[in-house]
Structure formats: structure tokens, C-alpha cells
Amino acid sequence: MANALVSIQIIPKTKNGEDVIPYVDEAISIIDQSGVKYQVHPLETTMEGELTELFAIIEKMNKRMMELGCINVISQIKVLYQPSGASMDVLTEKYR
């Protein structure tokens, strides 16, 4: 079972003030390619997995923004670390 939930909002700063949605889409595709369970929400994306793996995905997302020519990127992150197990489904089941 996963030991962490990590929510991330990635805010890339582009060179010429371009629309950031294509960059955010690229960041989400990195999460998708990683194979971890995730849910996209309007203002952030939540991932479920092992803490070290999730942080590695965040690092990859930030580096990709630089490869795409961003000046910098802000990553706002929330972490639930629970070695006994962490699950999006368990935390939200009463709302479904």
C-alpha cells in the first residue's frame, strides 16, 4: 500500500508570458507516464504512492519545465505521509 499522498500545483513562468496550460499539461503527462495513481483537480493534482517516488516525479516535472524554456517554476506541494498506508479513496469515500 502507498505511504503518501502528494498534491502539487505547478506554476511555470514562461519567457514571454505564454499561456501556461500546455506546460501544466506536460507536467500532468509526466505523472501519467510514471504509473502512479493520480487525480487531476481544478487547482492541483494529487498523486498516491511511495513518498520518495512521488518526490522524484516532482523533480522530473520541474526539470521538464526548464527544458521547455521556463525561467523558473513554483511547485506548491501538500504532503500526507503515513507509513501505515495512505489512500485517496479512503480519505474521500464518504463523499462518493
N, CA, C and O atoms as a Tinker XYZ file with bonds, in Angstrom:
   384  protein
     1  N      0.837000   -1.183000    0.000000    73     2
     2  CA     0.000000    0.000000    0.000000    64     1     3
     3  C      0.882000    1.246000    0.000000    63     2     4     5
     4  O      1.974000    1.249000    0.568000    81     3
     5  N      0.394000    2.294000   -0.641000    73     3     6
     6  CA     1.102000    3.572000   -0.702000    64     5     7
     7  C      1.290000    4.143000    0.701000    63     6     8     9
     8  O      0.482000    3.903000    1.598000    81     7
     9  N      2.368000    4.901000    0.874000    73     7    10
    10  CA     2.587000    5.526000    2.177000    64     9    11
    11  C      2.433000    7.046000    2.146000    63    10    12    13
    12  O      2.669000    7.726000    3.144000    81    11
    13  N      2.030000    7.571000    0.972000    73    11    14
    14  CA     1.928000    9.030000    0.883000    64    13    15
    15  C      0.915000    9.479000   -0.161000    63    14    16    17
    16  O      0.670000    8.802000   -1.159000    81    15
    17  N      0.344000   10.632000    0.105000    73    15    18
    18  CA    -0.428000   11.389000   -0.871000    64    17    19
    19  C      0.284000   12.716000   -1.022000    63    18    20    21
    20  O      0.641000   13.356000   -0.032000    81    19
    21  N      0.492000   13.128000   -2.260000    73    19    22
    22  CA     1.134000   14.410000   -2.525000    64    21    23
    23  C      0.290000   15.156000   -3.544000    63    22    24    25
    24  O      0.024000   14.651000   -4.635000    81    23
    25  N     -0.126000   16.354000   -3.180000    73    23    26
    26  CA    -0.830000   17.224000   -4.121000    64    25    27
    27  C      0.140000   18.290000   -4.589000    63    26    28    29
    28  O      0.888000   18.856000   -3.792000    81    27
    29  N      0.123000   18.561000   -5.888000    73    27    30
    30  CA     1.032000   19.556000   -6.452000    64    29    31
    31  C      0.271000   20.489000   -7.378000    63    30    32    33
    32  O     -0.563000   20.070000   -8.182000    81    31
    33  N      0.587000   21.764000   -7.236000    73    31    34
    34  CA     0.173000   22.782000   -8.184000    64    33    35
    35  C      1.463000   23.344000   -8.756000    63    34    36    37
    36  O      2.270000   23.927000   -8.032000    81    35
    37  N      1.655000   23.167000  -10.054000    73    35    38
    38  CA     2.884000   23.626000  -10.687000    64    37    39
    39  C      2.575000   24.918000  -11.444000    63    38    40    41
    40  O      1.621000   24.988000  -12.219000    81    39
    41  N      3.403000   25.938000  -11.203000    73    39    42
    42  CA     3.182000   27.259000  -11.787000    64    41    43
    43  C      4.457000   27.672000  -12.525000    63    42    44    45
    44  O      5.352000   28.269000  -11.926000    81    43
    45  N      4.545000   27.360000  -13.816000    73    43    46
    46  CA     5.742000   27.721000  -14.570000    64    45    47
    47  C      5.707000   29.186000  -15.001000    63    46    48    49
    48  O      4.648000   29.720000  -15.332000    81    47
    49  N      6.871000   29.827000  -14.992000    73    47    50
    50  CA     6.994000   31.185000  -15.514000    64    49    51
    51  C      7.656000   31.092000  -16.885000    63    50    52    53
    52  O      8.802000   30.659000  -17.007000    81    51
    53  N      6.930000   31.498000  -17.899000    73    51    54
    54  CA     7.437000   31.403000  -19.264000    64    53    55
    55  C      8.185000   32.678000  -19.651000    63    54    56    57
    56  O      7.990000   33.730000  -19.043000    81    55
    57  N      9.028000   32.574000  -20.653000    73    55    58
    58  CA     9.864000   33.705000  -21.071000    64    57    59
    59  C      9.051000   34.904000  -21.550000    63    58    60    61
    60  O      9.365000   36.050000  -21.227000    81    59
    61  N      8.013000   34.628000  -22.317000    73    59    62
    62  CA     7.257000   35.718000  -22.931000    64    61    63
    63  C      5.815000   35.786000  -22.451000    63    62    64    65
    64  O      4.950000   36.332000  -23.137000    81    63
    65  N      5.561000   35.235000  -21.282000    73    63    66
    66  CA     4.216000   35.292000  -20.726000    64    65    67
    67  C      3.195000   34.441000  -21.463000    63    66    68    69
    68  O      2.004000   34.749000  -21.457000    81    67
    69  N      3.658000   33.371000  -22.097000    73    67    70
    70  CA     2.744000   32.483000  -22.813000    64    69    71
    71  C      1.755000   31.822000  -21.856000    63    70    72    73
    72  O      1.976000   31.775000  -20.646000    81    71
    73  N      0.678000   31.320000  -22.413000    73    71    74
    74  CA    -0.307000   30.550000  -21.656000    64    73    75
    75  C      0.400000   29.354000  -21.026000    63    74    76    77
    76  O      1.132000   28.639000  -21.710000    81    75
    77  N      0.191000   29.131000  -19.742000    73    75    78
    78  CA     0.891000   28.049000  -19.056000    64    77    79
    79  C      0.175000   26.705000  -19.153000    63    78    80    81
    80  O      0.753000   25.685000  -18.777000    81    79
    81  N     -1.046000   26.669000  -19.637000    73    79    82
    82  CA    -1.807000   25.415000  -19.693000    64    81    83
    83  C     -1.053000   24.314000  -20.451000    63    82    84    85
    84  O     -1.027000   23.184000  -19.964000    81    83
    85  N     -0.442000   24.573000  -21.604000    73    83    86
    86  CA     0.318000   23.498000  -22.259000    64    85    87
    87  C      1.469000   22.966000  -21.390000    63    86    88    89
    88  O      1.810000   21.786000  -21.472000    81    87
    89  N      2.052000   23.811000  -20.579000    73    87    90
    90  CA     3.125000   23.396000  -19.678000    64    89    91
    91  C      2.559000   22.524000  -18.544000    63    90    92    93
    92  O      3.146000   21.508000  -18.173000    81    91
    93  N      1.425000   22.940000  -18.012000    73    91    94
    94  CA     0.769000   22.146000  -16.975000    64    93    95
    95  C      0.354000   20.787000  -17.546000    63    94    96    97
    96  O      0.492000   19.762000  -16.878000    81    95
    97  N     -0.149000   20.782000  -18.772000    73    95    98
    98  CA    -0.500000   19.518000  -19.427000    64    97    99
    99  C      0.716000   18.604000  -19.536000    63    98   100   101
   100  O      0.611000   17.394000  -19.333000    81    99
   101  N      1.862000   19.182000  -19.856000    73    99   102
   102  CA     3.106000   18.400000  -19.942000    64   101   103
   103  C      3.478000   17.836000  -18.580000    63   102   104   105
   104  O      3.902000   16.684000  -18.481000    81   103
   105  N      3.322000   18.632000  -17.530000    73   103   106
   106  CA     3.621000   18.161000  -16.176000    64   105   107
   107  C      2.707000   17.003000  -15.800000    63   106   108   109
   108  O      3.160000   16.017000  -15.217000    81   107
   109  N      1.426000   17.114000  -16.129000    73   107   110
   110  CA     0.482000   16.033000  -15.826000    64   109   111
   111  C      0.819000   14.782000  -16.632000    63   110   112   113
   112  O      0.630000   13.665000  -16.150000    81   111
   113  N      1.313000   14.960000  -17.851000    73   111   114
   114  CA     1.688000   13.783000  -18.645000    64   113   115
   115  C      2.868000   13.047000  -18.000000    63   114   116   117
   116  O      2.970000   11.827000  -18.129000    81   115
   117  N      3.748000   13.757000  -17.320000    73   115   118
   118  CA     4.854000   13.113000  -16.602000    64   117   119
   119  C      4.302000   12.259000  -15.468000    63   118   120   121
   120  O      4.773000   11.145000  -15.239000    81   119
   121  N      3.309000   12.776000  -14.762000    73   119   122
   122  CA     2.658000   11.979000  -13.710000    64   121   123
   123  C      2.022000   10.748000  -14.328000    63   122   124   125
   124  O      2.185000    9.639000  -13.819000    81   123
   125  N      1.299000   10.937000  -15.420000    73   123   126
   126  CA     0.615000    9.820000  -16.080000    64   125   127
   127  C      1.608000    8.737000  -16.511000    63   126   128   129
   128  O      1.361000    7.548000  -16.310000    81   127
   129  N      2.712000    9.146000  -17.093000    73   127   130
   130  CA     3.724000    8.200000  -17.568000    64   129   131
   131  C      4.408000    7.460000  -16.423000    63   130   132   133
   132  O      4.965000    6.381000  -16.624000    81   131
   133  N      4.366000    8.037000  -15.226000    73   131   134
   134  CA     5.032000    7.402000  -14.080000    64   133   135
   135  C      4.310000    6.138000  -13.624000    63   134   136   137
   136  O      4.922000    5.249000  -13.032000    81   135
   137  N      3.011000    6.058000  -13.900000    73   135   138
   138  CA     2.237000    4.889000  -13.494000    64   137   139
   139  C      1.629000    4.978000  -12.102000    63   138   140   141
   140  O      0.932000    4.055000  -11.682000    81   139
   141  N      1.876000    6.075000  -11.371000    73   139   142
   142  CA     1.267000    6.192000  -10.047000    64   141   143
   143  C     -0.216000    6.551000  -10.196000    63   142   144   145
   144  O     -0.639000    7.108000  -11.209000    81   143
   145  N     -0.977000    6.223000   -9.178000    73   143   146
   146  CA    -2.382000    6.605000   -9.149000    64   145   147
   147  C     -2.454000    8.111000   -8.915000    63   146   148   149
   148  O     -1.737000    8.649000   -8.071000    81   147
   149  N     -3.331000    8.792000   -9.673000    73   147   150
   150  CA    -3.446000   10.240000   -9.506000    64   149   151
   151  C     -4.840000   10.703000   -9.896000    63   150   152   153
   152  O     -5.574000   10.008000  -10.599000    81   151
   153  N     -5.185000   11.891000   -9.425000    73   151   154
   154  CA    -6.430000   12.553000   -9.789000    64   153   155
   155  C     -6.125000   14.014000  -10.075000    63   154   156   157
   156  O     -5.453000   14.690000   -9.295000    81   155
   157  N     -6.634000   14.493000  -11.214000    73   155   158
   158  CA    -6.479000   15.895000  -11.576000    64   157   159
   159  C     -7.682000   16.658000  -11.035000    63   158   160   161
   160  O     -8.830000   16.263000  -11.237000    81   159
   161  N     -7.400000   17.747000  -10.349000    73   159   162
   162  CA    -8.434000   18.636000   -9.805000    64   161   163
   163  C     -8.243000   20.012000  -10.444000    63   162   164   165
   164  O     -7.223000   20.244000  -11.093000    81   163
   165  N     -9.185000   20.914000  -10.280000    73   163   166
   166  CA    -9.075000   22.210000  -10.946000    64   165   167
   167  C     -7.808000   23.001000  -10.616000    63   166   168   169
   168  O     -7.275000   23.690000  -11.486000    81   167
   169  N     -7.321000   22.917000   -9.390000    73   167   170
   170  CA    -6.179000   23.742000   -8.996000    64   169   171
   171  C     -4.942000   22.957000   -8.607000    63   170   172   173
   172  O     -3.910000   23.550000   -8.291000    81   171
   173  N     -5.023000   21.633000   -8.625000    73   171   174
   174  CA    -3.873000   20.807000   -8.259000    64   173   175
   175  C     -4.129000   19.374000   -8.708000    63   174   176   177
   176  O     -5.247000   19.004000   -9.065000    81   175
   177  N     -3.081000   18.593000   -8.680000    73   175   178
   178  CA    -3.173000   17.165000   -8.983000    64   177   179
   179  C     -2.649000   16.407000   -7.776000    63   178   180   181
   180  O     -1.609000   16.754000   -7.216000    81   179
   181  N     -3.379000   15.362000   -7.375000    73   179   182
   182  CA    -2.982000   14.544000   -6.231000    64   181   183
   183  C     -2.478000   13.203000   -6.716000    63   182   184   185
   184  O     -3.113000   12.542000   -7.537000    81   183
   185  N     -1.315000   12.807000   -6.191000    73   183   186
   186  CA    -0.713000   11.522000   -6.513000    64   185   187
   187  C     -0.704000   10.641000   -5.268000    63   186   188   189
   188  O     -0.673000   11.135000   -4.140000    81   187
   189  N     -0.732000    9.334000   -5.492000    73   187   190
   190  CA    -0.697000    8.356000   -4.398000    64   189   191
   191  C      0.448000    7.395000   -4.682000    63   190   192   193
   192  O      0.549000    6.855000   -5.784000    81   191
   193  N      1.307000    7.180000   -3.697000    73   191   194
   194  CA     2.418000    6.256000   -3.902000    64   193   195
   195  C      3.409000    6.315000   -2.765000    63   194   196   197
   196  O      3.084000    6.726000   -1.651000    81   195
   197  N      4.627000    5.897000   -3.064000    73   195   198
   198  CA     5.707000    5.948000   -2.094000    64   197   199
   199  C      6.304000    7.351000   -2.115000    63   198   200   201
   200  O      6.522000    7.920000   -3.185000    81   199
   201  N      6.567000    7.905000   -0.942000    73   199   202
   202  CA     6.997000    9.291000   -0.830000    64   201   203
   203  C      8.208000    9.609000   -1.713000    63   202   204   205
   204  O      8.213000   10.619000   -2.417000    81   203
   205  N      9.221000    8.761000   -1.679000    73   203   206
   206  CA    10.423000    9.045000   -2.473000    64   205   207
   207  C     10.107000    9.037000   -3.965000    63   206   208   209
   208  O     10.650000    9.848000   -4.715000    81   207
   209  N      9.244000    8.137000   -4.400000    73   207   210
   210  CA     8.858000    8.076000   -5.816000    64   209   211
   211  C      8.095000    9.343000   -6.220000    63   210   212   213
   212  O      8.323000    9.889000   -7.299000    81   211
   213  N      7.200000    9.803000   -5.359000    73   211   214
   214  CA     6.403000   10.991000   -5.678000    64   213   215
   215  C      7.283000   12.229000   -5.750000    63   214   216   217
   216  O      7.088000   13.077000   -6.621000    81   215
   217  N      8.258000   12.344000   -4.837000    73   215   218
   218  CA     9.179000   13.479000   -4.900000    64   217   219
   219  C     10.046000   13.417000   -6.161000    63   218   220   221
   220  O     10.389000   14.456000   -6.725000    81   219
   221  N     10.398000   12.226000   -6.600000    73   219   222
   222  CA    11.178000   12.080000   -7.840000    64   221   223
   223  C     10.356000   12.539000   -9.044000    63   222   224   225
   224  O     10.900000   13.132000   -9.976000    81   223
   225  N      9.068000   12.272000   -9.032000    73   223   226
   226  CA     8.189000   12.725000  -10.111000    64   225   227
   227  C      8.132000   14.257000  -10.124000    63   226   228   229
   228  O      8.184000   14.871000  -11.189000    81   227
   229  N      8.027000   14.864000   -8.954000    73   227   230
   230  CA     8.001000   16.322000   -8.856000    64   229   231
   231  C      9.304000   16.911000   -9.390000    63   230   232   233
   232  O      9.287000   17.913000  -10.105000    81   231
   233  N     10.416000   16.300000   -9.050000    73   231   234
   234  CA    11.704000   16.772000   -9.570000    64   233   235
   235  C     11.719000   16.702000  -11.092000    63   234   236   237
   236  O     12.167000   17.636000  -11.757000    81   235
   237  N     11.231000   15.602000  -11.639000    73   235   238
   238  CA    11.194000   15.433000  -13.094000    64   237   239
   239  C     10.294000   16.487000  -13.748000    63   238   240   241
   240  O     10.623000   17.012000  -14.811000    81   239
   241  N      9.160000   16.793000  -13.115000    73   239   242
   242  CA     8.253000   17.814000  -13.636000    64   241   243
   243  C      8.950000   19.176000  -13.687000    63   242   244   245
   244  O      8.862000   19.888000  -14.687000    81   243
   245  N      9.638000   19.528000  -12.608000    73   243   246
   246  CA    10.325000   20.819000  -12.552000    64   245   247
   247  C     11.438000   20.905000  -13.593000    63   246   248   249
   248  O     11.587000   21.929000  -14.259000    81   247
   249  N     12.210000   19.849000  -13.733000    73   247   250
   250  CA    13.280000   19.840000  -14.727000    64   249   251
   251  C     12.721000   19.949000  -16.137000    63   250   252   253
   252  O     13.319000   20.602000  -16.992000    81   251
   253  N     11.580000   19.316000  -16.388000    73   251   254
   254  CA    10.957000   19.381000  -17.717000    64   253   255
   255  C     10.532000   20.818000  -18.042000    63   254   256   257
   256  O     10.643000   21.254000  -19.187000    81   255
   257  N     10.057000   21.536000  -17.055000    73   255   258
   258  CA     9.675000   22.928000  -17.289000    64   257   259
   259  C     10.885000   23.743000  -17.750000    63   258   260   261
   260  O     10.760000   24.597000  -18.627000    81   259
   261  N     12.045000   23.482000  -17.167000    73   259   262
   262  CA    13.272000   24.167000  -17.577000    64   261   263
   263  C     13.654000   23.780000  -19.005000    63   262   264   265
   264  O     14.073000   24.628000  -19.794000    81   263
   265  N     13.506000   22.480000  -19.335000    73   263   266
   266  CA    13.800000   22.017000  -20.695000    64   265   267
   267  C     12.914000   22.707000  -21.719000    63   266   268   269
   268  O     13.331000   22.933000  -22.855000    81   267
   269  N     11.694000   23.041000  -21.321000    73   267   270
   270  CA    10.750000   23.705000  -22.223000    64   269   271
   271  C     10.969000   25.210000  -22.297000    63   270   272   273
   272  O     10.250000   25.910000  -23.010000    81   271
   273  N     11.964000   25.709000  -21.559000    73   271   274
   274  CA    12.333000   27.117000  -21.655000    64   273   275
   275  C     11.766000   28.029000  -20.593000    63   274   276   277
   276  O     11.856000   29.250000  -20.720000    81   275
   277  N     11.189000   27.472000  -19.556000    73   275   278
   278  CA    10.672000   28.319000  -18.481000    64   277   279
   279  C     11.828000   28.988000  -17.745000    63   278   280   281
   280  O     12.921000   28.434000  -17.631000    81   279
   281  N     11.560000   30.183000  -17.253000    73   279   282
   282  CA    12.547000   30.933000  -16.474000    64   281   283
   283  C     12.687000   30.310000  -15.085000    63   282   284   285
   284  O     13.792000   30.144000  -14.568000    81   283
   285  N     11.538000   29.970000  -14.496000    73   283   286
   286  CA    11.505000   29.293000  -13.205000    64   285   287
   287  C     10.156000   28.613000  -13.052000    63   286   288   289
   288  O      9.281000   28.745000  -13.908000    81   287
   289  N      9.996000   27.893000  -11.966000    73   287   290
   290  CA     8.726000   27.216000  -11.705000    64   289   291
   291  C      8.502000   27.185000  -10.195000    63   290   292   293
   292  O      9.413000   26.916000   -9.413000    81   291
   293  N      7.282000   27.465000   -9.825000    73   291   294
   294  CA     6.879000   27.338000   -8.425000    64   293   295
   295  C      6.068000   26.057000   -8.312000    63   294   296   297
   296  O      5.140000   25.841000   -9.092000    81   295
   297  N      6.403000   25.215000   -7.360000    73   295   298
   298  CA     5.638000   23.996000   -7.089000    64   297   299
   299  C      5.084000   24.101000   -5.680000    63   298   300   301
   300  O      5.825000   24.039000   -4.700000    81   299
   301  N      3.780000   24.259000   -5.593000    73   299   302
   302  CA     3.126000   24.282000   -4.291000    64   301   303
   303  C      2.705000   22.852000   -3.982000    63   302   304   305
   304  O      1.953000   22.238000   -4.738000    81   303
   305  N      3.198000   22.328000   -2.862000    73   303   306
   306  CA     3.054000   20.905000   -2.559000    64   305   307
   307  C      2.429000   20.707000   -1.182000    63   306   308   309
   308  O      2.772000   21.391000   -0.218000    81   307
   309  N      1.500000   19.752000   -1.118000    73   307   310
   310  CA     0.944000   19.300000    0.165000    64   309   311
   311  C      1.255000   17.818000    0.273000    63   310   312   313
   312  O      1.113000   17.078000   -0.700000    81   311
   313  N      1.676000   17.387000    1.442000    73   311   314
   314  CA     2.090000   16.006000    1.637000    64   313   315
   315  C      1.372000   15.392000    2.833000    63   314   316   317
   316  O      1.322000   15.975000    3.916000    81   315
   317  N      0.816000   14.202000    2.615000    73   315   318
   318  CA     0.374000   13.349000    3.713000    64   317   319
   319  C      1.291000   12.141000    3.685000    63   318   320   321
   320  O      1.261000   11.350000    2.743000    81   319
   321  N      2.100000   12.003000    4.715000    73   319   322
   322  CA     2.981000   10.840000    4.838000    64   321   323
   323  C      2.449000    9.998000    5.983000    63   322   324   325
   324  O      2.344000   10.459000    7.120000    81   323
   325  N      2.117000    8.766000    5.666000    73   323   326
   326  CA     1.508000    7.873000    6.646000    64   325   327
   327  C      2.023000    6.453000    6.391000    63   326   328   329
   328  O      1.439000    5.728000    5.585000    81   327
   329  N      3.094000    6.047000    7.056000    73   327   330
   330  CA     3.699000    4.745000    6.796000    64   329   331
   331  C      2.733000    3.564000    6.897000    63   330   332   333
   332  O      2.953000    2.533000    6.261000    81   331
   333  N      1.675000    3.702000    7.683000    73   331   334
   334  CA     0.708000    2.600000    7.795000    64   333   335
   335  C     -0.183000    2.485000    6.565000    63   334   336   337
   336  O     -0.928000    1.514000    6.434000    81   335
   337  N     -0.117000    3.457000    5.664000    73   335   338
   338  CA    -0.889000    3.417000    4.426000    64   337   339
   339  C     -1.668000    4.699000    4.213000    63   338   340   341
   340  O     -2.254000    5.252000    5.144000    81   339
   341  N     -1.666000    5.163000    2.974000    73   339   342
   342  CA    -2.393000    6.374000    2.600000    64   341   343
   343  C     -3.150000    6.103000    1.307000    63   342   344   345
   344  O     -2.607000    5.515000    0.371000    81   343
   345  N     -4.402000    6.534000    1.262000    73   343   346
   346  CA    -5.232000    6.266000    0.093000    64   345   347
   347  C     -6.196000    7.421000   -0.164000    63   346   348   349
   348  O     -6.890000    7.876000    0.745000    81   347
   349  N     -6.232000    7.889000   -1.414000    73   347   350
   350  CA    -7.203000    8.909000   -1.791000    64   349   351
   351  C     -8.619000    8.391000   -1.606000    63   350   352   353
   352  O     -9.492000    9.105000   -1.112000    81   351
   353  N     -8.840000    7.154000   -2.001000    73   351   354
   354  CA   -10.186000    6.564000   -1.918000    64   353   355
   355  C    -10.684000    6.513000   -0.475000    63   354   356   357
   356  O    -11.842000    6.835000   -0.211000    81   355
   357  N     -9.832000    6.117000    0.450000    73   355   358
   358  CA   -10.232000    6.024000    1.849000    64   357   359
   359  C    -10.557000    7.420000    2.397000    63   358   360   361
   360  O    -11.545000    7.601000    3.108000    81   359
   361  N     -9.724000    8.389000    2.063000    73   359   362
   362  CA    -9.948000    9.745000    2.591000    64   361   363
   363  C    -11.201000   10.419000    2.039000    63   362   364   365
   364  O    -11.774000   11.298000    2.683000    81   363
   365  N    -11.624000   10.008000    0.846000    73   363   366
   366  CA   -12.768000   10.680000    0.213000    64   365   367
   367  C    -14.006000    9.803000    0.076000    63   366   368   369
   368  O    -15.007000   10.245000   -0.487000    81   367
   369  N    -13.965000    8.582000    0.572000    73   367   370
   370  CA   -15.080000    7.662000    0.342000    64   369   371
   371  C    -16.418000    8.189000    0.839000    63   370   372   373
   372  O    -17.441000    7.904000    0.216000    81   371
   373  N    -16.458000    8.931000    1.915000    73   371   374
   374  CA   -17.733000    9.415000    2.438000    64   373   375
   375  C    -18.378000   10.467000    1.515000    63   374   376   377
   376  O    -19.558000   10.785000    1.666000    81   375
   377  N    -17.606000   10.998000    0.568000    73   375   378
   378  CA   -18.133000   11.991000   -0.363000    64   377   379
   379  C    -18.563000   11.392000   -1.696000    63   378   380   381
   380  O    -19.033000   12.118000   -2.573000    81   379
   381  N    -18.415000   10.120000   -1.858000    73   379   382
   382  CA   -18.757000    9.461000   -3.134000    64   381   383
   383  C    -20.048000    8.713000   -3.038000    63   382   384
   384  O    -20.482000    8.104000   -4.016000    81   383
